[in-house]
Amino acid sequence: MPQIAITFALILGLVGGAEAQTALSERVSLAHGTFSNGGGLTIATELRPTTDGRTALCGVWSESESQSSYTKGAAREIVRLATVYVDGQRIAQNLGDLPQIAPRLDYAGAPAGCILTTLSWQPGRVPEVFMPRKQISRSSGGGSGPQIDFAQTGTGAMSAALEVIPLLVRNSRTLPLSSASQVIEGRYSSGGGLRLAAELRPINGRAHLCGVWSDLPGQDAQTEGLGREILRRSHVMQSGQEIARDLGNLRRVSARGDYTGAEASCLDLKQPWRAEQAEVPLTLHLPDTVVYRSTTPKGQTVIRFGA
């Protein structure tokens, strides 16, 4: 089916004015895919009307920031092989003209490109993106390269690569948390959540934030694996001042009620340790944010996270 890459300036019939022409709306639809060795990609799309009564497919795609060298470049090829259906009718294939952006939890508001289709406009329709299953191998005939599979599943661009943080922790110093550590937890509106425990400790005369975190049971497929992204958006206050942000490098441990004695990784705050710091309580802040938003033919799903 022919398709023409077009700019938003040509889609004068889009509802909502100039700003809506360059941003995905809250009715965005997501398609996620993951690699068997970690990492993945997300394609976010929606349909928009044109002035001549046709339909434009607007969207973006993202790939994981952290992934194996074996899968670098594979996401773009998969995007080119993707197809889009509406009510069982194929309306587009090869989404390589859509712009790539950094991965995000909520794609509403993301700046998008558009592909013109021959489908006549009808309100309420929803695009369904299908990505092919694919085997990826970097072996050059010798059989030494790993066999990596790609499938349309998981959390896509938010999927983590192989868990490197615990490997780093095992080769660096950890400290057991004391009974004075602060604990906070947040919940996903769909079930499950995250628990964070942290405290300030002196290491070599410098202040460090030491802590651990745990996934809480009850999560579904849309939220599994989002813990580090939540922590990257978290921060710590003391005496009304922010002393640390982006807690994504803290160590993950199994969920427990009491984190006393848990072996914690530590973040250098790059400031001298002062004895009075140990007497002032910390305030841990987890974000209140949408972590998943997608519209399908069955309806819209919005999942929030909040403390």
C-alpha positions as CSV (number, residue, x, y, z in Angstrom):
1,M,0.0,0.0,0.0
2,P,1.5,3.4,-1.0
3,Q,2.4,5.7,1.8
4,I,3.9,9.2,1.8
5,A,5.9,10.8,4.6
6,I,4.4,14.2,5.3
7,T,5.0,17.0,7.8
8,F,2.5,18.3,10.3
9,A,2.3,21.6,8.4
10,L,0.4,19.7,5.6
11,I,-2.1,18.0,8.0
12,L,-4.2,21.1,8.4
13,G,-7.3,19.2,9.5
14,L,-5.8,18.0,12.8
15,V,-8.0,18.8,15.8
16,G,-6.5,21.0,18.5
17,G,-4.5,23.6,16.7
18,A,-0.8,23.9,16.0
19,E,0.4,22.4,19.3
20,A,-1.7,19.2,18.7
21,Q,-0.3,18.9,15.2
22,T,3.2,18.2,16.6
23,A,2.4,16.1,19.7
24,L,0.8,12.8,20.4
25,S,-2.4,12.9,22.3
26,E,-3.6,11.0,25.4
27,R,-5.2,8.5,22.9
28,V,-1.8,7.2,21.9
29,S,-1.4,3.4,21.2
30,L,1.7,1.5,22.2
31,A,3.4,-1.6,20.8
32,H,6.3,-3.0,22.8
33,G,9.0,-5.5,21.8
34,T,11.9,-7.0,23.7
35,F,15.2,-8.8,23.0
36,S,15.8,-12.1,24.8
37,N,19.1,-10.7,26.2
38,G,17.6,-7.5,27.5
39,G,16.5,-4.2,26.1
40,G,13.7,-3.5,23.6
41,L,11.8,-1.0,21.6
42,T,8.5,0.8,21.7
43,I,6.4,2.2,18.8
44,A,3.8,4.8,19.8
45,T,1.1,5.8,17.2
46,E,-2.3,7.3,16.7
47,L,-4.6,8.3,13.8
48,R,-5.2,11.9,12.8
49,P,-7.6,13.4,10.1
50,T,-6.3,15.3,7.1
51,T,-8.1,18.1,5.3
52,D,-9.0,15.9,2.3
53,G,-10.8,13.4,4.5
54,R,-8.0,10.8,4.7
55,T,-6.2,9.4,7.7
56,A,-2.6,10.1,8.8
57,L,-0.7,7.7,11.0
58,C,1.3,9.8,13.4
59,G,3.9,8.4,15.8
60,V,7.4,7.9,17.2
61,W,9.6,5.0,18.2
62,S,12.2,4.5,21.0
63,E,14.8,1.9,21.9
64,S,16.4,1.1,25.3
65,E,19.2,3.3,26.3
66,S,21.1,0.4,27.8
67,Q,21.3,-2.8,25.7
68,S,23.8,-5.3,24.4
69,S,26.1,-4.4,21.5
70,Y,24.7,-7.4,19.7
71,T,21.3,-5.6,19.3
72,K,22.5,-2.1,18.4
73,G,20.8,-1.1,15.2
74,A,18.4,-4.0,15.2
75,A,15.5,-1.9,16.5
76,R,15.6,0.4,13.5
77,E,15.4,-2.6,11.2
78,I,12.4,-4.0,13.1
79,V,10.6,-0.6,12.9
80,R,11.1,-0.8,9.1
81,L,9.5,-4.2,9.1
82,A,6.5,-3.2,11.2
83,T,3.0,-3.1,9.8
84,V,-0.1,-1.3,11.0
85,Y,-3.7,-2.5,10.8
86,V,-7.0,-0.7,11.5
87,D,-10.1,-2.9,11.9
88,G,-8.3,-5.8,10.3
89,Q,-7.2,-3.7,7.3
90,R,-3.5,-3.1,6.7
91,I,-3.0,0.7,6.3
92,A,0.8,1.1,6.5
93,Q,4.1,-0.8,6.5
94,N,7.7,0.3,7.1
95,L,7.6,2.8,9.9
96,G,11.2,3.8,9.4
97,D,10.2,7.4,8.5
98,L,8.8,8.0,12.0
99,P,11.2,9.9,14.3
100,Q,13.2,8.2,17.0
101,I,13.0,9.8,20.5
102,A,14.4,9.0,23.9
103,P,12.3,6.3,25.8
104,R,9.7,7.6,28.1
105,L,7.1,6.3,30.4
106,D,4.2,8.3,29.0
107,Y,4.2,9.0,25.2
108,A,1.3,11.5,25.4
109,G,2.8,14.8,24.3
110,A,5.7,13.3,22.4
111,P,6.7,15.1,19.2
112,A,5.7,12.9,16.3
113,G,6.0,12.5,12.5
114,C,3.2,11.3,10.2
115,I,2.6,8.9,7.3
116,L,-0.3,9.6,5.0
117,T,-2.5,6.6,4.3
118,T,-5.3,6.0,1.9
119,L,-7.7,5.1,4.7
120,S,-10.7,7.4,4.8
121,W,-11.1,9.2,8.2
122,Q,-13.5,7.8,10.8
123,P,-13.4,8.9,14.4
124,G,-12.7,6.3,17.1
125,R,-10.5,4.0,15.1
126,V,-7.3,2.7,16.7
127,P,-4.1,1.6,15.0
128,E,-2.6,-1.8,15.9
129,V,1.1,-2.1,15.2
130,F,2.6,-5.5,14.6
131,M,6.4,-6.2,14.8
132,P,7.8,-9.4,13.4
133,R,9.5,-12.0,15.5
134,K,13.2,-12.0,14.6
135,Q,16.3,-13.9,15.4
136,I,19.4,-11.8,15.7
137,S,23.0,-13.2,15.7
138,R,26.3,-11.4,15.2
139,S,28.2,-14.7,14.6
140,S,30.1,-14.6,11.3
141,G,29.5,-18.2,10.4
142,G,31.7,-19.6,13.2
143,G,28.8,-20.1,15.6
144,S,30.4,-18.2,18.4
145,G,27.9,-15.3,18.5
146,P,24.9,-15.5,20.8
147,Q,21.5,-16.3,19.3
148,I,19.1,-13.5,20.3
149,D,15.3,-13.5,19.8
150,F,13.0,-10.5,19.4
151,A,9.3,-10.8,20.2
152,Q,6.5,-8.3,20.6
153,T,6.2,-8.5,24.4
154,G,7.4,-6.9,27.6
155,T,7.9,-3.2,28.4
156,G,9.7,-2.3,25.2
157,A,12.1,0.6,25.4
158,M,11.8,0.6,29.2
159,S,13.1,-3.0,29.3
160,A,16.4,-3.1,31.1
161,A,19.5,-4.8,29.6
162,L,21.2,-7.6,31.5
163,E,21.2,-6.6,35.2
164,V,24.6,-4.9,35.5
165,I,24.1,-3.0,38.8
166,P,24.3,-6.0,41.1
167,L,27.4,-7.2,39.2
168,L,29.0,-3.8,40.0
169,V,27.8,-3.9,43.6
170,R,29.4,-7.3,44.2
171,N,32.8,-5.8,43.1
172,S,32.5,-2.7,45.2
173,R,31.8,-1.9,48.9
174,T,28.4,-2.3,50.4
175,L,27.2,-1.4,53.8
176,P,24.4,-3.0,55.9
177,L,21.6,-0.6,56.6
178,S,20.9,0.3,60.2
179,S,17.6,0.4,62.0
180,A,17.5,4.2,61.4
181,S,17.1,3.9,57.7
182,Q,14.0,5.6,56.2
183,V,11.5,3.5,54.2
184,I,8.9,4.6,51.7
185,E,6.8,2.7,49.2
186,G,4.8,3.6,46.1
187,R,2.1,1.7,44.3
188,Y,1.0,1.2,40.8
189,S,-2.7,1.7,40.2
190,S,-2.8,-1.7,38.5
191,G,-1.3,-3.5,41.4
192,G,2.1,-4.1,43.0
193,G,4.7,-1.4,43.7
194,L,8.1,-0.4,44.9
195,R,9.7,0.0,48.3
196,L,12.8,2.1,49.0
197,A,15.0,2.1,52.1
198,A,17.9,4.6,52.5
199,E,20.0,6.5,55.0
200,L,23.1,8.8,55.1
201,R,26.4,7.2,56.0
202,P,30.0,8.5,56.2
203,I,32.6,6.7,53.9
204,N,36.1,8.0,53.9
205,G,35.0,11.3,55.3
206,R,32.4,12.0,52.7
207,A,28.6,11.8,52.9
208,H,27.0,8.9,51.0
209,L,23.3,8.0,50.5
210,C,23.1,4.2,51.1
211,G,20.0,2.3,50.1
212,V,18.2,-0.6,48.6
213,W,14.9,-1.1,46.8
214,S,12.5,-3.9,46.1
215,D,9.7,-4.6,43.6
216,L,6.5,-5.4,45.5
217,P,4.3,-8.4,44.3
218,G,1.2,-8.0,42.2
219,Q,2.6,-6.2,39.2
220,D,1.4,-6.8,35.7
221,A,3.2,-7.0,32.4
222,Q,2.9,-3.2,31.9
223,T,4.8,-2.4,35.1
224,E,7.3,-5.2,35.5
225,G,10.8,-3.9,35.1
226,L,10.0,-0.2,35.6
227,G,11.5,0.0,39.1
228,R,14.8,1.6,38.1
229,E,13.0,4.2,35.9
230,I,10.8,5.1,38.9
231,L,14.0,5.6,41.0
232,R,15.7,7.7,38.3
233,R,12.8,10.1,38.9
234,S,13.1,10.1,42.7
235,H,15.0,12.4,45.0
236,V,15.9,12.8,48.7
237,M,15.5,15.9,50.9
238,Q,17.1,16.8,54.2
239,S,16.3,20.0,56.2
240,G,14.2,21.3,53.3
241,Q,17.1,20.9,50.7
242,E,17.5,18.3,48.0
243,I,20.6,16.3,48.6
244,A,20.3,13.6,46.0
245,R,18.3,12.8,42.9
246,D,18.3,9.9,40.4
247,L,18.4,6.8,42.7
248,G,18.5,4.3,39.9
249,N,21.9,2.9,40.8
250,L,20.8,1.7,44.3
251,R,20.9,-2.0,44.8
252,R,17.7,-4.1,44.3
253,V,16.9,-6.8,46.9
254,S,14.0,-9.1,47.6
255,A,11.1,-7.4,49.3
256,R,11.1,-7.6,53.1
257,G,9.3,-5.8,55.9
258,D,12.5,-4.8,57.8
259,Y,15.5,-3.6,55.8
260,T,17.8,-3.5,58.8
261,G,21.0,-5.3,57.8
262,A,20.2,-5.3,54.1
263,E,23.5,-4.9,52.1
264,A,23.1,-1.5,50.4
265,S,25.0,0.3,47.7
266,C,26.0,3.9,48.3
267,L,25.9,7.1,46.2
268,D,28.6,9.6,46.9
269,L,27.0,13.0,47.6
270,K,30.4,14.7,46.9
271,Q,30.4,16.7,50.2
272,P,32.2,16.3,53.5
273,W,30.5,14.3,56.2
274,R,29.1,16.3,59.1
275,A,28.2,14.5,62.3
276,E,25.0,16.4,62.6
277,Q,23.7,14.9,59.4
278,A,23.1,11.6,61.1
279,E,20.6,13.3,63.5
280,V,18.4,15.0,60.8
281,P,15.9,12.6,59.2
282,L,15.7,12.2,55.5
283,T,12.6,12.6,53.4
284,L,12.4,10.2,50.5
285,H,10.3,11.3,47.5
286,L,9.0,8.9,44.8
287,P,7.3,10.4,41.8
288,D,3.6,10.7,41.2
289,T,3.4,10.0,37.5
290,V,1.7,8.1,34.6
291,V,3.9,5.0,33.9
292,Y,1.7,3.5,31.1
293,R,-0.9,4.9,28.7
294,S,-2.2,3.0,25.7
295,T,-5.4,2.9,23.7
296,T,-6.5,-0.4,22.0
297,P,-9.7,-1.4,20.2
298,K,-10.9,-2.7,23.6
299,G,-10.4,0.7,25.3
300,Q,-7.8,2.8,27.1
301,T,-5.5,1.8,29.9
302,V,-3.8,4.3,32.1
303,I,-1.6,3.2,35.0
304,R,-0.2,5.6,37.5
305,F,2.5,5.3,40.2
306,G,2.4,7.2,43.4
307,A,3.6,7.2,47.0
